[in-house]
Amino acid sequence: MTPLVVGVGNRVRRDDGVGPEVADRVRAARPDLAVVELSGDASTMIELWAGRDVVVVDAVRTGAPVGTCHRWRLGAEGWDRPLPPSRLSSHLIGVREAIDLATALDRLPPVLVVVGVEVVDLGVGPGLSDPVAAAVDAAVELVLESVRSAG
Amino acid sequence: MRETQGRVLDVAALARVEGEGAMRVRIDGDTVVGVELDIYEPPRFFEALLRGRGYEEPPDITARICGICPVAYQMSSSLAIEQICGVTVDGQLAALRRLLYCGEWIESHALHIYLLHAPDFLGYDGGIAMARDHRDIVERGLRLKQVGNRLMELVGGRAVHPVNVRVGGFYRLPDLDALRAMVPDLQWACGAALDTVSWVAGFDIPDHRGEWDLVSLAGDGEYPIMGRRIVTSASPDVVPVEEFGSHAVEEHVAHSNALHASWDSRTYLVGPLARYSLNQHLLPPVAREAASAAGLGSECRNPFASIVVRAVELLAACTEALRLVREYEPPAAAAVPVVPRAGVGHGASEAPRGLLYHRYELDERGIVLDATIVPPTSQNQRAIERDLWQVAQAGVSLDDAALTARCEQAIRNYDPCISCATHDLDLRIVRA
C-alpha cells in the first residue's frame, strides 16, 4: 500500500496552515500518493493510518529558528531521536497526542515520519509568514524523501 | 492557609479545551475577587471576510472556523441564505442534513466524553494516560468517533471540512449502498452509546448548580438540531430565530477580546444542558430511558453532569442516524435551485456546543453586504466566568495545583471551543 501523507493544520490560522500547504504541494508532485488534510482533531489519524506507512507534516514550536524543518522517524528500532515534549503541536489532540495515544493502544503504523516546520505567527487569517513560506520547498522535499524511503 | 500575599502563580496551560485563550483567577486572602476569561474570536475576522463574497460562499468559508464542528457553520449559514432566497429544504434533503449533523454530534461528543472529559473524573492527566489503563474503553470511544467521521465523509464528502454541502442542499447525493452499509456500524454505535451513558453515570459527579438561564432551539417533534424557534427557561414565550438579535445582546468587556452575550440582560447558557432541559421530552425513547436510568431529571443544571447529558445526546444522535439511514430514499435532486435576491436572513442550528446563529444581508445580485456570526462559546463565556467564580470560591482553601485542576475541570464541563482551531488556554491563579 502506498504511504499516506497527512497535512495537519488550519489554513486560516496563518502559519498553522503550513501542513495543508505542504500537503497540496506533495499532492501536485505525486498524484499517486494518498494525501489528506486534517484540521482540528488529530486522533482521526489513528484510523487513517491503520496498516500503512505514514508521513505527517505539521506546524511545530520547539524554539528553533522560524522556518527550520525537522524530521523524526519511527521504524522497527523505535524513534531515531526523541520526540519533543507534548505541545510540539498546536492542536487539541495534536500530532504528539495522537502518537502517544496510538502507542498506548498499540496502533502505531510500521513506519511513521513526522515532518515539522517551525512557525511563528498563529493569528487569524490566511497566508504563511515569509520565513515559513520560504521553508515550504524544503518541507515538501523532506516529505517526498521520507515517502521514498518509507515506500 | 499559607501566606499568599503578593503571590502570582503561573500554572500549566489548560489542555483538553478546544482553542486558545487565557483565564485568570484573582484571589485576595480567602476571597475570589476576579475571574476573567479572555478568548480570541475568529468569527469577527470571518464576518469581515464574508462581506463582498457571493451568496454561495458562506457555507464553505465559515466551515473553516472550526475543525470540530464545520457542519454547524455550514447549516446555520445555509439556513440563513435560504431564508433570504425564499427556499425551503425539506423531505429527504432535510433528513440528509440531519444525518450529516448527527455525524458531527457523534464525532464531537465521543471526542469530548472519552478523550477530554472522562479523565477528569477518573483521576488521569488526559486521555492518553487513561488509555493505558482503560484500553477497551478508549477504543470504544475512538470507534464511536470513527462512526461519526464516516457519516460525515459519506454525506459531507469529507470527514474534516465537508465539501459536499451547498446552499439549497448538496452537490451530490451520497452513495446509497455505502450509506446502507453503515447500518451494522450504527447498530453497534447505539449499543456503545448506551454503554457510554451507563459508564459516565457511574462517575463521582460533584454537586453544583449553575445559576443562569437556559436557551436552545425548540424541537419540532424531534430533538432540536436545526430550527426556526428558540425556547428559554426564563419565559414560556417562543422566540422566532429572526428575533435572536433583539434578545441576545453582545457587548465588549474590558478584559476580553471577545464579546460577552446576555439574553434579555441575563446570563444564559446554550449547549447540552440547555437542549436537554428544554427538550428532553423529544429525545428518542431509548435515550430518554437511559437518561432516567442515569439519574437525570427533567432538568439538569449541574455543569459537572454535562458529561452524562452529552452521553445521552450521543445515544440520541446514534439512534437518529440509524433511523435516518434506514428510512433514506434518494430524492430526485441533490439540491433545491436557489436564485439570489436582496434581503436579510437568519439561520440557527445546534452545534455540539450549543446554538450557533448566523445572519446575512444580501444585495439583489447575492453579494454579502453584512454578516453576523454568534457561536455558542461566546454566548457561554459569561456563564463560564460566573460558574468559575463559584467553583474557585468553593475551592479557595485548596493549594494552587489542586485549585487549578478543579478550575480546568469546571471549564471543560462546557466543552468550550475557544477559538475553534488551535492552541492552549493559559490559566493563571493570582493571589493578591
Interface residues (C-beta under 8 A of the other chain):
Chain A: N10 R11 V12 R13 D16 E37 L38 S39 G40 D41 S43 T44 I46 E47 R87 S90 H91 L92 I93 E97 D100 L101 A104 L105 L122 V124 G125
Chain B: A13 R16 V17 E18 G19 E20 Y40 P42 F45 F46 R64 I65 C66 G67 I68 E107 L111 L115 L116 G126 G127 I128 A131 R132 R135 V138 E139 L142 K145 Q146 N149 A159 V160 H161 S419 A421 T422 H423 D424
